[in-house]
Amino acid sequence: MTSREIVRRTLDFEGPERVARSFADEDFAHCHHNAQTYATEWRQVGSSRWEHVDAWGNTWARVDPTSKGEVAKGVLETLDDAERYELPRLDEPSAYAHIKEIRDEHPDMWLIGSLPGFAFNIARKLRRLDQYLLDILIDSERIHALHSRIDALLGGMIRSYADGGVDAVMFCEDWGSQSQLMIDPALWREEFFPRYAKLCGVAHGCGVRVFMHSCGQIEAIVPWLMEAGIDLLQFDQPELHGLDTLAAHHERGKITFWCPVDIQKTLQTRDEGRIRERAREMLDKLWRGRGGFVAGYYGDNASIGLDPRWQAYACEEFLRCGVSERYTADAERPDRG
């Protein structure tokens, strides 16, 4: 069974022979457009300050030469600027001509095309986050128009990726704090649900799945994300939701969760036995030999202050126990009836 087939069976709950994974001969290949944008390289502008301009024209800053930094100045000082602002031409078909070559290089892997987010992730950087959240409430018509322009751009990107032969598109959109959604769920449903549904419809109409990463506690909108058509949710902190809560979503529909062992609660214990136990629990509750779970790996151990060996224990357990035979044998035990 190829990686591509294992991931497809995972998403469709059709019993892959092993758990899909993003480490140790991972099942995924990734690709990105090469459109011309506003982006510049990082440059040092002071003794402890570096700046660069991102693809959208926003200025980012950081205090060291290696960290991700944060938006220091959005390209839109007022919403009046939004009407004149030219979005980067990320939907130019020529920016995706090379995707077919990547597809040919990885015929047996699940190919993911990278999106810059949906409307929220993009618009919140064009304005300061606090100002943007206020804009949604007091100037909804102009925010709605900005969101619609972004959606049109994203639709073109999805179609171009599909033409190149990707299996899925993936985007990051952090909606939650450690305890709750950033905005009122009713507002999310009104403004953002239709946009998700439309873009997922574009992707599915092209035969492409939709993967979404989100940080924080977003349980309030998970059922709506499923309804809108999100096929996979990538969480680095699954215990913010609870494994039982995530497993319950499998009873409502075919949603796949892609997670490492929780990077804040479990990995930080530095307890090998507990880490291995939690990896098995994730398989037993979220995969069960049928699909619906991808064993993940958090790629930046340094940022969470961990020696890579702690994640290595989780990976070993995912590899050892994430095989269909384990669940078939368990189901056939006499005491299981």
C-alpha positions in Angstrom: 0.0 0.0 0.0 1.6 3.3 -1.1 1.6 6.4 1.2 -0.9 8.0 -1.1 -3.3 5.1 -0.6 -2.7 5.0 3.2 -3.6 8.6 3.5 -6.7 8.3 1.3 -7.9 5.3 3.3 -7.2 7.2 6.5 -9.4 10.1 5.4 -12.2 7.8 4.2 -12.0 5.5 7.3 -11.3 2.5 5.1 -8.8 0.7 7.3 -5.3 1.5 6.1 -2.7 -1.2 6.9 -0.8 1.2 9.3 -1.3 4.7 10.7 -0.4 7.5 8.4 2.5 9.6 9.7 4.5 12.8 9.1 7.9 11.5 10.3 10.2 8.5 9.6 9.6 8.1 5.8 6.6 10.3 6.1 3.6 9.9 3.8 3.4 13.5 2.7 5.1 15.7 0.1 4.6 19.5 0.1 4.6 22.1 -2.6 4.3 25.9 -2.8 3.5 28.4 -5.5 6.3 30.7 -6.9 4.3 33.8 -7.5 5.9 37.2 -7.2 4.7 39.0 -4.1 5.6 41.9 -1.9 8.0 39.8 0.2 11.5 40.8 1.1 14.3 39.1 3.0 15.0 39.8 6.7 17.4 42.7 7.3 18.9 44.1 10.4 17.7 47.6 11.1 19.1 48.1 14.6 21.3 46.5 17.2 18.5 44.1 18.2 15.9 44.5 15.5 15.3 42.7 12.2 12.5 43.5 9.8 11.1 42.1 6.6 8.0 42.5 4.4 5.7 39.5 3.9 3.9 38.4 0.8 1.0 40.8 1.5 3.1 43.9 2.2 3.0 43.8 6.0 6.1 44.6 8.0 7.3 42.0 10.4 9.9 42.5 13.2 11.9 40.4 15.5 14.6 40.9 18.2 16.9 38.1 17.2 18.2 36.7 13.8 16.3 33.4 13.9 12.8 33.7 15.4 9.6 34.0 13.5 8.8 37.5 14.7 5.4 39.2 14.5 3.6 41.8 12.4 4.7 45.2 13.5 2.7 47.2 10.9 -0.1 46.0 8.7 -0.3 47.2 5.2 -3.7 48.7 5.7 -3.6 51.7 8.1 -7.3 52.3 7.6 -10.1 50.5 5.9 -10.1 53.3 3.3 -6.8 51.8 2.1 -8.5 48.4 1.5 -10.4 49.7 -1.5 -7.1 50.7 -3.2 -5.0 47.8 -2.0 -3.8 45.4 -4.6 -3.6 41.8 -3.5 -0.5 39.9 -4.5 -1.2 37.9 -7.7 -1.1 34.5 -6.0 -3.6 33.0 -8.4 -1.6 33.4 -11.5 -1.6 30.0 -13.2 2.0 30.4 -14.3 3.0 30.3 -10.6 1.9 26.7 -10.4 3.4 25.3 -13.6 6.1 23.5 -11.6 3.6 21.6 -9.4 3.2 18.9 -12.0 6.9 18.2 -11.9 6.7 17.8 -8.1 3.7 15.5 -8.6 5.8 13.4 -11.0 8.7 13.3 -8.6 6.4 11.9 -5.8 3.8 9.8 -7.5 3.2 7.6 -4.4 3.1 10.3 -1.8 0.2 12.4 -0.6 0.9 15.9 -2.2 -0.2 19.0 -0.2 -0.3 22.5 -1.7 0.2 25.3 0.8 -2.3 28.1 1.2 -1.6 31.3 3.2 -4.7 30.8 5.3 -8.3 31.6 4.7 -9.7 35.2 5.0 -9.3 35.5 8.8 -5.6 34.6 8.9 -4.8 37.0 6.0 -7.0 39.9 6.9 -6.0 40.0 10.6 -2.4 40.7 9.5 -3.3 43.4 7.1 -4.7 45.3 10.1 -3.6 45.0 13.7 -5.5 42.1 15.3 -7.2 44.2 17.9 -8.3 46.8 15.3 -9.4 44.1 12.9 -11.6 42.4 15.5 -13.2 45.8 16.1 -13.6 46.4 12.4 -15.6 43.2 12.0 -18.1 44.6 14.5 -18.3 48.3 13.5 -17.5 48.3 9.8 -18.7 44.9 8.7 -19.6 45.8 5.1 -16.0 46.9 4.2 -14.5 43.9 6.1 -17.0 41.6 4.3 -15.8 43.1 0.9 -12.2 42.6 1.9 -12.9 39.0 2.9 -14.6 38.4 -0.4 -11.7 39.6 -2.4 -9.4 37.3 -0.5 -11.8 34.4 -1.0 -11.7 34.9 -4.8 -7.9 34.9 -4.7 -7.9 31.7 -2.7 -10.4 30.0 -5.0 -8.0 30.7 -7.9 -5.1 29.2 -5.9 -7.0 26.1 -5.1 -7.9 25.5 -8.8 -4.3 26.0 -9.9 -3.0 23.6 -7.3 -5.6 21.1 -8.5 -4.5 21.5 -12.0 -1.0 20.6 -10.8 -2.2 17.4 -9.3 -2.2 17.9 -5.6 -4.2 15.7 -3.3 -5.0 18.3 -0.7 -4.5 22.0 0.1 -3.6 23.0 3.6 -3.7 26.3 5.5 -3.1 27.6 9.0 -5.6 29.7 10.8 -5.3 30.1 14.6 -8.7 30.7 16.0 -8.3 30.0 19.7 -6.6 31.0 22.9 -5.7 28.4 25.4 -9.2 28.5 26.7 -11.7 29.8 24.1 -12.4 31.0 20.6 -11.1 34.5 19.7 -14.5 35.7 18.6 -18.1 35.0 19.4 -19.1 31.7 17.8 -22.3 33.2 16.5 -20.2 35.8 14.6 -17.9 33.0 13.3 -21.0 31.2 12.0 -22.4 34.3 10.3 -19.2 35.7 8.7 -16.8 32.8 8.2 -18.8 29.6 7.9 -20.2 30.4 4.5 -16.6 31.3 3.3 -15.3 28.0 4.5 -18.1 26.1 2.9 -17.6 27.9 -0.4 -13.8 27.3 -0.5 -14.1 23.7 0.6 -16.7 23.3 -2.2 -14.3 24.6 -4.7 -11.6 22.2 -3.5 -13.9 19.2 -3.4 -15.2 20.0 -6.8 -11.7 19.7 -8.1 -11.1 16.4 -6.3 -8.9 18.0 -3.7 -9.2 17.5 0.1 -8.9 20.4 2.6 -6.5 20.3 5.6 -6.5 22.9 8.3 -4.1 23.7 11.2 -5.3 25.7 14.1 -3.8 26.5 17.5 -5.8 26.9 20.7 -9.2 25.8 22.0 -11.6 25.8 19.0 -14.0 23.1 20.1 -16.9 25.5 19.7 -16.5 25.5 15.9 -15.3 22.0 15.2 -18.7 20.7 14.2 -19.2 23.6 11.9 -15.7 23.1 10.3 -16.8 19.5 9.6 -20.1 20.7 8.2 -18.3 23.2 6.0 -16.2 20.4 4.5 -12.8 20.5 6.3 -11.4 17.0 5.9 -8.6 17.1 8.4 -7.7 19.2 11.4 -4.1 19.4 12.6 -3.7 20.1 16.3 -0.4 20.3 18.2 -2.3 20.4 21.5 -5.0 17.7 21.2 -5.4 17.6 25.0 -6.9 21.2 24.9 -9.9 19.5 23.4 -9.5 16.1 25.1 -9.0 12.8 23.2 -12.5 11.6 24.1 -14.0 14.8 22.7 -12.1 14.4 19.5 -13.1 10.7 19.3 -16.7 11.7 19.7 -16.5 13.8 16.5 -15.8 10.5 14.6 -19.4 9.5 15.5 -20.7 12.6 13.7 -18.7 12.4 10.5 -15.4 11.6 8.7 -13.0 14.1 10.2 -9.4 13.2 10.6 -7.1 14.5 13.3 -3.4 15.0 12.7 -1.6 15.3 16.0 1.7 14.7 17.8 1.6 13.8 21.4 0.5 17.0 23.1 3.5 19.4 22.9 2.6 21.3 26.1 1.0 18.8 28.5 2.5 15.4 27.8 5.8 16.0 26.1 6.8 18.6 28.7 6.6 15.9 31.4 9.8 14.4 30.0 8.4 11.1 31.2 9.1 8.3 28.7 6.4 5.9 30.1 3.8 8.6 30.1 4.6 9.7 26.5 4.5 6.2 25.2 1.2 5.5 27.0 -0.4 8.7 25.5 0.8 7.7 22.0 -1.0 4.3 22.4 -4.1 6.0 23.8 -4.2 8.3 20.8 -4.1 5.3 18.5 -6.7 3.4 20.5 -9.1 6.3 20.6 -8.6 8.2 17.4 -7.3 5.6 14.9 -8.4 2.1 16.0 -7.1 0.6 12.8 -9.9 2.2 10.8 -8.5 5.7 9.9 -9.3 9.2 11.1 -5.9 9.9 12.7 -2.5 10.8 11.4 0.5 10.4 13.8 2.2 13.8 13.9 5.6 15.3 14.8 6.2 18.8 16.0 9.0 20.0 13.8 10.6 22.7 16.1 11.8 21.0 19.3 13.9 24.0 20.2 11.0 26.4 20.4 9.3 24.2 23.0 12.5 23.6 24.9 12.7 19.8 24.4 15.4 17.4 23.4 14.2 15.5 20.3 14.5 12.2 22.2 11.2 12.9 24.0 9.3 13.0 20.7 11.3 10.0 19.5 9.6 7.9 22.1 6.2 8.9 20.9 7.2 8.1 17.3 8.5 4.7 18.3 5.2 3.9 19.9 3.2 5.2 16.9 5.3 3.0 14.6 5.1 -0.1 16.9 1.4 0.0 17.7 0.0 1.8 14.7 -0.5 -1.3 12.6 -3.8 -2.9 11.6 -2.9 -6.3 12.9 -2.9 -5.1 16.4 -6.5 -4.0 16.2 -7.6 -7.0 14.3 -6.1 -9.4 16.8 -7.6 -7.4 19.7 -11.1 -7.5 18.1 -10.8 -11.3 17.8 -10.0 -11.9 21.4 -12.6 -14.1 23.1 -13.1 -11.7 25.9 -14.1 -9.0 23.4 -17.2 -11.1 22.5 
